[in-house]
Amino acid sequence: MLSLLQLEPSERETLGAYGREMVQEQYSIETMTKDTLSAYAAAAMRERRLLVSGYYGFKNAGDEAILDAFVQSTKDLPCPVSVTVLSNTPEETAKKHGTPAVYRFNVMSVLRALWRADVLVSGGGSLLQDKSSTRSIIYYLSIIRLAKWMRKPVMLYANGIGPVEKPRNRRRVKRVVSRVDVLTLREESSREELLRIGVPGTSMHVTADPIFLLDVQDEALAECTLREAGVPGDRPLIGISVRKLRTGEDFVSQMAQFADRLTAEFGYHVVFLPMQMPHDVTMSREIMAQMAQPSYLLGADLPPEALIGACGRMDLVVAMRLHTMLFAACAATPVIGLVCDPKIAYYLEKLDMPSGGAVEDFVPDQLMKLVREVLDERQMYQERLTRAVEPMGQGAHENTRLLGEMLR
């Protein structure tokens, strides 16, 4: 300070002018704003690490299609991301989807993956339900609880909720899901179920199943898939998708009778479309063993583009599996649903497609009558599907948009 006071007035004036110039150049509002924006831009472009939890690695074509759609959709996010998957078969998942994967039941591997992640994505699919077992719902809720304990943001991604019937499980869902940052739900009924359970609705968004992002049909792959299944090319095709339920022997024999009539009366080749290995294959073969007419079974563990392409080669699909219905819808192939779960009825209504009734009330004569109606008016049903699928695609993109907002 003393040395400054000893300067000549002209020297002090020169030094002051230099100081003002330095401040204006290095520390002005404009410069500081530019530096701040640059810092934010650099942070925004930092790669985010996403950990995905779902029913992956269990040879379920529908869930594998969800994961495929999710991985593809990350290219549209506002920042670069890396995806790691919790899987029952990590090596197979990594090979199939091109993402790192860890074994979902290895506690230390899961904890390390959660610790390294920036965001946990839980879904899609029907993860939070106790129809299959309480153990399943506890597993998925536990992953979310661990993430929140580590202070990680969590997104429920295109989930189908329920049924959650046991009071203790409903309390578990309320306690855990109420802490989730963003919830996107596959259907309105899932939102209603969460509201009944007591989850606040402020962060809920009803979107659509992610597979509506998969608009690919690989014609060559579809042709190869049908050829490998031994399907002749001399007749049109009808697809049937069944699943193993407590329907009894009557259902197997009645479905065999129905499939025989599709060939004998309508002149179609019947092709069975397995979605869950090995259960759907076993059920399909039980039906085929009781048929008098020849029928065909597609190969196991096919990629989504092969299944969508195969559906596109068919005039009609009759399905008990939700994602078989949605594959057919993506291929603009009319579908009749056999209702074994509320989500089937919901999507039949959204797609404006006919219901074959509840599986437990299955009557071949009534279903044959409905098949005839759809085949006679096939073009009209295709037009219905085209109109219905467009908003479904928009809903599927909404899942990606909301995840992108979360990452910002």
N, C-alpha and C positions, 0 to 999 in steps of 0.2 A: 504493500500500500504506500509506504514511504517513497519507494523508488518511482511510483507513478506520479506522486505529488511533485517530485523534483523535476519532472519533464517540462519542457517548454510548452506554452499553450498550443503552438502549431503542431508539436509532436503528439500532444494528447488528442488533438482534433483528428490527426491522421490515424492514430491508433483506434480511436472510437469509431471512425468511419470503417476501418478494416473489420472491427468487431461486429458492427451492424451488418456488414456485407456477409460475413461468415454465418451469422445467425439466420439471415434471410435465405442464404443458399443451402445451409445444412440443417437448420432447425425450424424452417417456416412451417405454417399450418399445411401448406400444399405438400411440402416434402414429407412431413410426418404422416399425413393422410395417405400419400402414395406408399410409404414404407409399411403402414399398417395394413393397407389393402393387399400389398404383396405378401405380407406375413399370413394373412387370412387365406389368400389364394394357395400358398404353399401348403398350409394345413389342410385345406379342402382337397388337394390333390394327393395327400398322403394315402397310401393304400390302406384300406380298412380290412380287417380280418373278420370274416363271418363264420360262425360255427352253426351248422344246420343239424337239428335234431328231428328225427321222424322215423317212420317205419321203413327204413332203408336196409337193403341187403337181405331181404327175406323172399326174394324171387316173386314179388307181387308187381305185375306189369303196370298197374295203375299208379302205385306209389313211385316206381322207378320213372314213370313218365312225368310225375310231378317234379321230381328232382332234376330230370333232364330239362324241363321247362324253366325251373328256377335258375339253373346254372346258365342257360342261354340268356335269360332275362337280365342277369347281372351286367351284361355288356351295355345295357341302357341306363345304368346308374350314373349319377353325376360325378363319381370319383372311382378310381380303380379299386377293385376288391379282390381278395383271395378267399376261397371257399374251402372249408374243411367239413367233412360229414361224419356224424356218428353212425356207424353201420354195423350190422351183424356179420358181414363178410367184407372187411375193409379192403382187402386186395382186389376183390371183384368189383367193388364200388369204384375204387380208384381207376381201374382199367376201363370200366364202362363209361364213367362220367368225366374222366380226366381231372379229378380233384383229389387232394389228399384225404384220407379217411382213417379214423381210429375205431378200435373195437368198442362198441357201445357199452359193454358190460365189464370193461377193465376200468376200475375206479380211478386209478392213478392216471391213466391215459386221458380219461374224460376230464379230470380235474386240471391237468396240464393244458388240455385244449381250451377249456373254459377260461383259464387264467390268461392265455395268450390272445383270446378273442376280443374284438372290440364290441361285437354285437352277437347275441344268441337269436337265431331264427328257429322257432319251433313250428314245424309243419312242413307241408300241408297235410291234408287228409284228416281222417277221424281219429285223432289221437286221444282226446279226452272223452272217453266213454268207458263204462264198466260192463258192457254187454259181453265182451270177450273174457275179461277178468279184472279184478281190482288191482292186481299186480301191474298191469299195463298202465293204468291211469296214475298210479303212484310213481312209476318210473318217469313218465314225462313231466309230472309236476315237480319231482325231485330235481330234475335237470334245471328247470326254471328257478326253483328256490336257490340252488347253488349259484346260478348266474346272478340273481339279485343280491345274494349274500356277498358276492364279489363286486357288487355295484356295477354290473354290466347292464346296458339297455337290452330289453327283450321285446321281440315282436312275435306275436302269434300270427303265422302266415297262412291265410286261406284255410283256416281250420273248420272242420265240421264237428260240432259239439253234440255229444250225447248219443244214445241215452245215458244219463247218469242217474241211476235209480236209488242207490244206497245212500241214506242220509249222511253217513260219515264221509262218503266220497263227494257229496255235494258241498259239504262244509270245506273239504280240502280244496275243491275247485274255487270256491269263493275266496278263500284265504290267499291262494297263490295267484290266480288270474287277475284279481283286483290290483295287483302290483305290476302287472305287465304294462309296458309303455304304449304299444300300439297293437290293436287286435283287428285283423281282417278275417272275415268269416265267409264261408263258402255259400251259405244260404241264410235266408231270413229266419228260418226255424232255429238255427244255431244261436242267433242273437236273442231270440225270445227265450231259449233255454237258459242262457247266461243271465238274462234279466230275472228270470224266475229263481235262479240260484242265489241271486243277490249281488252279482257283479255290476258295478256302475257302468252305464252305457256311454259315457262321454268319449271313450277312446275306441269305440267299436265302429267298424265299417263293413257293410255287407258288400262283397265283391263277387268273385266267381272262381271256379276251379282253375288252377294255373295251366292245365293242359290245353286250354283254349289259346294259349300262346303257341302251341305246336300246330302250325298249319301245313306241315310238310306231309306230302304223300310221295313216297318213293315207288314209282310204278315198277321199275325193274326189280326192286327188292320184294315188292308185293307178288310179282309174278313168280319169282324164285321161291318165295315162302309157300305159295299154293302148290307149286310144282313139287317141292320137297315133301309136302304132305300127301302127294299122290292124287291131288284133285284134278279130275279130267276137265278139259275145256269145252266139252260138248253140250253142257247145260248151264243155265243161270244158277246162281248160288244164293242160299239163305244161311246166315250165320246164327249159331245158338251159343250163348254163354251161360253156363250153370255154375253153381257153387254148392258145396257140401253144407247142408242144413239138416235139422231134425225134421225132415219131411216124410221119412218112412219109405218103405218099398213101393207103395202106391205111386209116389211121385216119379220114381225111376221108370216104372212100367208105363205110366201115363205119358211121360215125356218121350219115351221110345215110340209109343203109338203115334204121338203127334208128329215126331220127326219122320216116321215112315210115311205118313199121309202127305207131308210136304213133297216127298219124292213121287209117290204113287199117284196122287191126285193133281198136283200142280207141276210136276216134272222138274223139280229143283234138286240139285245136289245139296246135301246138308253138310255144313262145315262147323265143327265145334271150335270155339275160341277160348282156350284156357288162359286165365289171367293170374291165378295164384298157384304156384307149384308147391307140392305135388297134388294139392287137394282137388283143384279143378280138373286136372288130368284124370285122377281116379274117378271122379263123379262122371265125367264125360264117357270114360270107357265103360262104366257100369251101364249107362244108357245105351251106348253103341252095341254092347253085348246082347241086349234084348231086342235090337232092331232086326227086322227082316230085310230091309233095304240097305244098300251100301251107304256108308257115311265116312267122314274124314275128320281128322284131328290135326290142328296146326301144331307146329313144333313148340317146345317149351322155351320160356325166357326170351321171347322175341323183343326187339327194340320197338319203341312207339311208332316210328315211321313205317315199320313193317306191318304192324297191326292196323294202323290207320289206313295204310294202302290196301290191305286185304279187305277191310270193311268197305273201302271205296269200290271194290270189285263185286260187291254183293248187292242184291236188290232189296234186301231187308235183313235186319238183325233183331233177334229176340234175345233179351238179356236179363239176367238176374244181377249182374255186376254193374255198378255205377260207371266205372271207367270204360267198360265195353260200350255202354250207351254213349258216352262222351266221345270215344274214338269214332263211332259211327256218325255222330253229329258233326264232328270235324270233317268227315269225308262226305257229308251231305247224303248219307244213306238213312232212309227211314228206319225207325226203331220202335219196337214194342217192349215195354218194360214189364217184368214180373216182379211185383212189389214184395220184397223181403226186408225192407228197411225204409224208414221215413224219407231218407235222402233220395231214394229211387222215385217215390211219388213226387217229391219236390221238383226234381229235375225233369220229370216227364211233363209237369205243368209248365215249367219255364221254357222247355223246348217245344211245347205244343204238340207232343207226341202221345199216342194212345197207351192206356194201361191195360195189361192183360189180367189185372186183378191180383189179389194176394196169392202168394205161392201156396199157402195152405189150402186155398179154395180152388186150386188149379183144375180146370175142366178142359180137356182137349177140344171138344166140339166148339166151345165158345171161342177159344183161341184161334181155331181154324177159321171161324167166321170173321174174326178181326183181321187175320192175315189176308184173307181174300179181299176185304175192304181196302186195306192199305195198298196191296198190289194193284188193284183196279184204279186207285187214285194216287199212284206213286208220285207223279209229277207235283200234285198239289202238296203232298207231304214233304217233298223236297223243298218246295218254295217256303213252306212253314219253317223248316229247319234253317234255311238261309236267313230268314228274317230274325229268327230267335238267336242264332249263333253270334251275330254281329255285336249286340250288347254284352253277350258273355265275354267276347274278346276284349271289349272295353273294360269290363270288370276285372278281368285277369291282369290287364295292364295297370289297373289301379293298385293292385298289390305291389307292383314294382315302383310306382310313383310314391306310395306311402313309405316304402323302405328307403327310397332315395331321400325323401324329406327327413327321415330319421337320421340318415348318415350325414346330412348337412350340419 
